[in-house]
Amino acid sequence: MLLSRYNTEVACEAGCDEAGRGCLAGSVYAAAVVLPPDYSHPLLNDSKQLSDARRRALRTDIERDALAWAVGTATAAEIDDINILRASILAMHRALDGLSLRPDFIIVDGNRFTPYGQTPHATIVKGDARYLSIAAASILAKTYRDDEMHRLAALYPGYGWERNAGYPTAAHREAIARLGVTPYHRRTFRLT
């Protein structure tokens, strides 16, 4: 069972996670979610453990139940300019900027984060499998990114983005070799 809070001493805790770090194409997405202090949901889990249908149903619940939530992105061009780690953190900061509430504490999935102003934070490896707010953020980041890749797949057919979401599948790499790169490919990544 996932935990509702990391820091029980604060009134407002935000969970952050990202989606799309390992992709060859598309923006990296991040979300920040503030859940009610004693929130529980029997089906909420790390987005990687859920079907697409379950993630989409949970997205509706998260958006309804959260005290605040926001999604931020960093583009493929930004990823190429500053690297994927910095771009992932930039997307998280943009998500935090979008919150209607200022968190007193931030918990982040993973082991790297750049301070967000003066707000204290903790990085938690596999945090999306331990804390509800990070799991909720992982679901929002993943579903919003998937929506964008489906939209881009219609503009750039042939890469299979509607199926692979820009990840480095054999079919995606073959399509790059055959069709070339798009403006949405990350040129600093090994594409073929």
N, C-alpha and C positions, 0 to 999 in steps of 0.2 A: 504494500500500500504506500502510495506517495505521501510525502509530508507536506503540510500546508505552509509551514514557515521555516526559515533558516535562522533568522534573527528575531526572536520573540520580544525583544526590547524596543522595537520600533513600531510605529503605527502603520507605516506604508512601505511595503517591500515590493519591488518589481523584479520579475524574472525575465531574463533575456536569453535568446538563442538565435541561431542563424540557420539558413538552408542554402545549399548550392556552392559550398566552398570548392568541392572537387570537380565541378562541371567545366566543360570546355567552352560553353557558350552561355550567355545570359548574365543578368545581374546577380549578385549575392543579395539575399533577402535576410532581414532580421526582424524580430518582433520583441516588444516589451509588453508585459502583462502584469497588472496589479489585480490580484484576486482578493475577495473579502478575507479577513484574518482567519476565520475558521472554515473556510471553503472546503467542500469535498465533492467529488464526482466519481462514481464507481467505475467509469469507463475511461477516464482521462489517463493517458500514458504517453511515453515517448512516441513521437510521430512515426519513427522508423518501425515500431511494433504494431502499427495499425494499418488497416486497409484504407484505400482512398475514400471509400464511402463512409467509413467510420470517422476519418479525419474531417470530412466535410460536415458531418452531423455534429461533431464536437466543436468545430469552428463556430457554428451557430450558437451553441451553448456558451462557449467562451465569450463571444462578443456580447451576448445578452447578460451574462453573469458577472463579468469583470467590472471592477470599479473604474478601470481605465485600460486601454490597449492601443497600440499603434504599431505600424509596420514601417520600416525604413529600408532603403536599398543603396547599393553602390554599383555603378554600371561596369560593364566589361572594360570600358576605357579607363575608368578609375582603378579597376583591379590591375590593369596593365601598367598604370602610372605609379601606383604606390605599393603594390603586391597584395596578394589575397588576404593575408592576415590583417594588415592595416585596413583594407577595404571592408572586411567582415566587422571589425571594430567600429569603423566609420558608420556602417549600416546600423549597428546596435545603438550608437550615439544618436543617429537620426531617428530611430524608433523611440528612444528615450525623450528626445526633443518633442516628439509628437504626442506624448502622454498629456492628458488633461489634469493629471495630478503629479506633483513633484514627489518622487520617492525619497524616503529617508535612508533606504538601503537598497542595493542592487545585488542580485545573485545571477551569475553568468555561467552558462554551460561551457565547460572546457577549462583550460589552464592559463589562458592569456586574455588580458583586458587592459585597456588604458583608462586611467581614472576619468570619470565623468564629472567634471567640475570638482566640487568638494564632497560629493556624495560618496560615503564609504561603500565598498563592494567586497564580494567574495567570489572567487572562481571555484567551480565545483566540477571535477571530472565526472562525466556521466550524470550530470545534474538533471538532465531531462528524464532520467529514470528514477530520480529521487525526490524532486520537488514539483508540486503541482503547477506553480507559476512558470517554471522553466519548460515543463511539458506543454503547457498551454501556448507558450511562445513558440515552441518548436512546431506545433500544429499550424499556427497562423503563418509563420515564415514559410513552411513547406507548401501549404495550400495556395497562398498568394503567389509564390514563385511558380508553382505548377500552372496556375491560371495564366501568368504572363508567358510561360513557354508554350502553352497551347495557342495563345494569341499570335506569338511569333512564328509558330509552325505553319500557320495559314499564310503568313507573309513570305516565308522561306521554306517551301515544301521540299522534301527530299532528304532532310537531315533526321527525320524521325523524332523531332522534339516533342511531339504529342505523346510519344511513348517513352523516350529516354530522358526527357526534361533537360537535355544538354549534357548529360553525363557521358563519360568516355567509353561508350559501347563500341564494339567492332563495327557495327553498321554506321554509327555516327562518324567514326574515323574514316571509313571507306567513302562516305558521302563527302567529307571534306576533301579527300584526295581527288574525287571525281568532279565535285562542283565548286571547290574553292572555299575560301572563308567569307563570312558575312560580317557586317559591322557589329554583330553581336557576339562574335567569337573573341575569346581571350587570346590575343596574339602572343603573349608571353608564356603560354602553356604549350606543352608538346601536343600538337593537334593531330598529327598522323603517325 
